[in-house]
Amino acid sequence: MKTLEKLKLIREGKLSAEQNVKNFLAEIEKNDKKGNKINAFIELNSRVLEEAREIDKKIKAGKAGKLAGLAIGIKANINVKGLTVSCASKVLENYTGTYDATVIEKIKKEDGLIIGMCNMDEFAAGSSGETSAFGITKNPRALDRIPGGSCSGSAAAIAVGFCDLTLGTDTGGSIRNPASHCGIYGVKPSYRKVSRYGIIDMTMSFDTIGPFANDLEGCKLLLEVIEGEDERDPITVVPERNVKDEKKTKFVIGIPKIEISDERIAKLIQKKVEEVVKKNGWKEKNVEIKLLDLAVQTYYPIVYVEFFSGTRKFDGRRYGKKIEEAAGPEVVRRILGGSEISKAEFEGKYYKKSLLVKKLIGEEFEKVFEEVDCLIMPTVPRLPHKFGENISVKDMYSYDTLTTPANLAGVCGISIPIGEIAEGKDKIPVGMQILCGKFQEDKLFEISSRFS
């Protein structure tokens, strides 16, 4: 059911918030830990039915908020008071949130119901959903394949129908990547648009919180609730409205010059773009972003250094366990990498050079968005691998090839489902990525609506 249709039923009293949550809890009981064992949730909110009954009272009194009665899953690195904020790691498996992140405060203010904490790659270090200390998350659309990461549980929960909406964090594609693999919608907002206060971030230079949904309107609604300036996160801003863009109906679609190894994915994208461009009378333009090939090489040194720095607080003294002793191999790999890169700083290598290239990539994007309204490309250049496949670190990192540039440039992006590719018994979803300039989410949603 579409998000706005569900809200209408709840507001009209045809579906109570309590019953909505009960329906989801029954599905979770049946298929998350039993049955297909999707393993999308690490923990469920034991008070959610009680909270739903309170929301029903507000609905009857005509005082309910924008999200009244909707069940929302939260990635396990976002603080929710009273729930375990584990980052899917043994390091924090006993850490209970003592406060609500800003985005959670905003959701609760609009009467959204937090149904539970979603599984993820440990400390968001991964692109597949396989590094969680609490077991892998399966892809509901292809059970023998990865759902993508690091927001594996947030994406899978939507794809299988465990809740209405979910929140994730995107460092280099962590929302868009699993949205593509699971055949749903996932939005990476512009950097600085959504407060990061209350997240256990992986990389402060890139991380942003964004929504997942089964439809575009669901993503749009949740983003409208969580966005905005926050004095506790001083980088957040409220950008000026671009009236010119709001009135625009004819767009120029930019197609970056990139190599896509899987021709099946390339053909799906090309076919969809041609259909929409022709139907709407838009224009299509080939563009070149000269430094695009350096995105992954630029992204990871910054991630390693900032992740190493950010994890120094997990020393086992104040809370949790010492991260080097309790975390899995991918987390430790990134910590060791960051440590080594930091040691080389006296020569000005790696991190500082990466920051310089990051700035140059941002400038390249600004130039391109003067010529076109958006960029369209695959979200992920390959299909998700099967569990048990021997995937090298290099191949694993290649999942982020087309998503990391948006984080380096700070622009907004979305992954939308555009079709499936048959492989054996599996019909594997394919996502198309649309990118727009900084704080151009309204344009992003308008263009995306024509593809939905």
C-alpha positions, 0 to 999 in steps of 0.5 A: 500500500502506498504511504499516503494511502495508508495515512488516509486510512489511519486518519479516517479511522479505517485503520488504527495505528495499533492495528497497523503496528500489530500487522507488522509485528505479526509479519516480523514474528513470522519472517524475520527470525523464523521462516525466511529469517530475513534478520532485518531487525536487531531489536523491536520496541517493546513499548510500540503498541502502548505508544500506538494506542496513545497515537490513536487517541490523538488521531481521534482528537484531531491532534495527530501529526504528519506521520501519525500511525506509521511504523518506522524502523531505525538504523542501529547507529541512530540514537533512540532513547531506551533502545539498544544503539549497537551499530550491529557490533559486540562493542556496543551490544549492551549500550542503551540510548540515553537520548533521542537523535534530532531526527528521532525527536522530529519523527516522534513530534509528528507521531511516527512510531519507532518499531525497532532498530534495524540490522546493518554492517558493523559500524556502517563498515561494509557494502553488503550487510554481511559484517553485522555481529548479529548475523547477515541480513537476507535480500527479500527479493533474492534470498540467496543474495546480499541486500547491500549495505551498510543499511541492510536491515533498513532496506530489507525491512521495507522490501519485505513489508515489516514497516512503513518507512525506515531511516538509514545513513549514507556515507558513500552509498549506504542508502542508495546501494541497498535500495537498488539491490532490494528494489525500493526507494532510498534518498541521500539528502544534501550534506548539511540538510539533515542534522547528524546530532545523535548518530554514531557516524562513520565519517563526519565529512560525508555522513547524512541521514535519509529515508527508505520507502516503497514509494517516492511519496514516502521518502519525500514525506519522511525527509520533510519531517527530519530536515532542517537547521539544528543548533546542536549540529552547527553545519546544518542550514536552511537553504533559500528556495529556488523559485525558478527551479520549482516552476520548471517542467522541462529538464536537461538530463545529464548522462555521465561518461562512465564504463558499466561492465554489466551491459544488462544494467546499462540497457535497462537505464538507457531504455528507461531514460529514452522513454521518459525523455521522449514522453516529457519532451526533455533533452538528454546531454552527454557530460564528462566529470573528469575526476570521476574515476578518482572518486573511490581512491579519494573517498576511502583515505578520508573514510579510513582516517575519520573512522579511525579518529571517531572510534578512539572513544570506544576504548572500553572505559566509558561504555562498551568494549574496546573496539579493536578487541571486540569488532570484526575484521572489516572494522579493524581493517579500516581502523588500521588503515586510518592509523597508518594514513594518519602516521604519514601526515607529516609528509602531507600524503593521502588524507590532505591530498584526498581532501584537495581532490574532494574539493576539486570533484565538488567544483566539477559537479557544480560546473556540470549542474550549470549545464544539466538539471540532473545526472542519471546513472546506475546506482550500482554497476553490478548485481549483488553477489550470492552469500558465500561467494569469494569477493575480494576487498577490491570487488567489495569496494567497487559497489561504491564506485558510482555512489561515492561521488555524490558524497564527495560533492555533497549533492543530493541523490536517490535510487529508484527501482526501474526493473529486474534482471533474471539470473537463474531462479532469481529476479534481481532488482536494478536501481537507477541513480538520479543526482541533483545539485546541493539542496535541490531535493525538490527538483530531485523529487520532481524528476524522479516522479516521472520515472516512478 
